[in-house]
Amino acid sequence: MGVPDYILRMRKHVGHDLLWLPSVSAVVRNADGELLLGKRSDDGRWSVISGFVEPGEQPATAVVREVEEETELRVEPERLSSVVSHPHTYPNGDRCEYLNLGFRCRLVAGTARVNDDESEAVQWFPMDRLPELDEHARLVIAHALGEERTAWYLPSGTSWTDVEKPT
């Protein structure tokens, strides 16, 4: 789907300046325990499937929609696993601060494939052979697959630069 119209309209007013945006990320494993990742078209990096929460949309609905739009897979959120804000600068210079909700999701149906222009590739990876991932993706994966029963978040008074990132 690409960039939603409402963000394109905001960019006309603010240019490359910082936008505060809600987003979701999906951590999905298949029956073999492999992790679903997408290779992003904008920067060529592998990451968990992520995207914007549209105005009026609930985050759980957004994560289901994003996975289906990008991979043609149907998933069901099992639990909210992380809540964190983090900065991101796109190759074109657009700056964002995302309030990201990470979800552990159960695979319901489908065969993974590139389903839109946001990804160059979609692939299942064994957990011991993951490609290089950015700090945010590693954090979302670690907390989605961890044993925590509640969502992880940064303690009050801390920032993204204070977080201990998983390796």
C-alpha positions in Angstrom: 0.0 0.0 0.0 2.9 2.4 0.6 2.5 5.7 2.6 -1.1 6.5 3.6 -2.7 9.5 2.1 -3.1 11.3 5.5 0.7 11.1 6.0 1.4 12.4 2.4 -0.9 15.3 3.2 0.9 16.1 6.5 4.3 15.9 4.7 3.1 18.7 2.3 2.9 20.9 5.4 6.0 19.8 7.4 8.3 18.6 4.7 11.0 16.2 6.2 10.4 17.5 9.8 9.6 15.1 12.6 6.2 13.4 12.6 4.8 11.5 15.6 3.1 8.3 14.3 1.5 5.2 15.8 2.7 1.9 14.4 2.5 -1.8 14.9 4.9 -4.7 14.4 4.1 -8.4 14.0 6.3 -11.2 15.3 5.1 -14.3 13.5 6.5 -17.9 13.5 5.5 -20.8 11.4 5.0 -24.5 12.5 8.7 -25.1 12.2 9.5 -22.2 14.5 10.9 -20.0 11.8 10.5 -16.2 12.0 8.7 -14.2 9.3 10.7 -11.2 8.0 10.4 -8.8 5.1 13.2 -7.1 3.2 12.1 -3.4 3.1 12.0 -1.7 -0.3 13.0 1.7 1.1 16.3 0.8 2.7 16.9 -2.9 1.7 17.0 -4.1 5.4 15.3 -7.1 6.8 12.8 -6.5 9.6 9.6 -7.7 11.2 6.4 -6.8 9.3 5.4 -3.3 10.5 3.3 -0.4 9.5 1.2 2.6 10.3 -2.0 2.5 12.4 -4.6 4.3 10.2 -6.9 7.0 11.8 -9.8 5.3 13.5 -8.2 1.9 13.3 -7.5 -0.3 16.3 -3.8 -1.5 16.6 -4.8 -5.2 16.6 -6.7 -4.6 13.4 -3.7 -2.7 11.9 -1.3 -5.5 12.6 -3.5 -8.1 10.9 -4.0 -5.7 8.0 -0.3 -4.9 7.6 0.7 -8.6 7.6 -1.9 -9.5 5.0 -1.1 -6.4 2.8 2.7 -7.1 2.9 2.8 -10.9 2.9 -0.7 -12.3 2.0 -0.6 -14.2 5.3 -3.5 -14.2 7.7 -2.5 -13.9 11.4 -4.2 -13.5 14.7 -2.7 -11.3 17.5 -2.0 -13.4 20.6 -0.7 -10.7 22.8 0.7 -7.2 23.0 4.3 -7.8 23.7 6.0 -4.4 23.6 5.3 -0.7 23.6 8.1 1.7 22.8 8.8 4.9 20.9 11.8 5.0 18.6 13.1 7.4 16.0 13.5 6.6 12.3 14.8 8.6 9.4 13.9 7.4 5.9 16.4 7.4 2.9 14.5 10.5 1.5 15.1 12.4 4.7 11.6 12.1 6.3 11.9 11.9 10.1 9.5 10.1 12.3 9.1 9.1 15.9 7.1 6.0 16.0 5.0 4.9 19.0 5.3 1.2 18.2 3.1 -1.6 19.6 4.7 -5.0 19.1 2.4 -8.0 18.8 3.1 -11.7 19.0 0.9 -13.2 16.3 -0.2 -16.7 15.4 -0.2 -17.8 11.8 -3.7 -18.7 10.6 -3.4 -19.3 6.9 -1.6 -18.4 3.7 1.7 -18.8 1.9 4.2 -16.0 2.5 5.0 -13.9 -0.6 5.7 -10.3 -1.5 2.2 -8.8 -1.8 2.9 -5.1 -2.2 5.6 -2.6 -3.1 6.8 -2.2 0.5 9.0 -5.3 0.5 11.6 -6.7 -1.9 11.3 -10.1 -0.3 9.4 -12.0 2.4 11.0 -15.1 4.0 10.9 -17.5 6.9 14.2 -17.7 8.8 15.4 -20.2 11.4 15.9 -18.5 14.7 19.6 -19.3 14.6 20.1 -17.9 11.1 18.5 -14.5 11.3 19.9 -11.8 9.0 21.2 -8.5 10.4 18.3 -6.6 12.1 18.1 -3.1 13.5 17.8 -2.5 17.2 14.1 -2.0 17.2 13.4 -5.3 15.3 15.6 -7.2 17.7 13.8 -5.7 20.7 10.3 -6.4 19.4 11.3 -10.0 18.6 13.0 -10.6 22.0 9.9 -9.4 23.9 7.3 -11.2 21.6 9.1 -14.5 22.0 10.0 -14.0 25.7 8.1 -15.5 28.6 6.7 -12.1 29.8 3.0 -12.2 30.4 2.6 -8.5 30.0 3.8 -6.0 27.5 7.3 -4.7 27.9 7.9 -0.9 28.0 10.6 1.5 28.9 10.4 2.7 32.5 9.3 6.3 33.2 12.1 8.8 32.8 14.0 6.8 30.2 14.3 7.2 26.5 15.2 5.1 23.4 18.9 5.8 23.9 18.6 4.4 27.5 17.2 1.0 26.4 19.4 -2.1 26.6 19.1 -3.5 23.1 19.1 -7.3 22.6 22.0 -8.7 20.5 
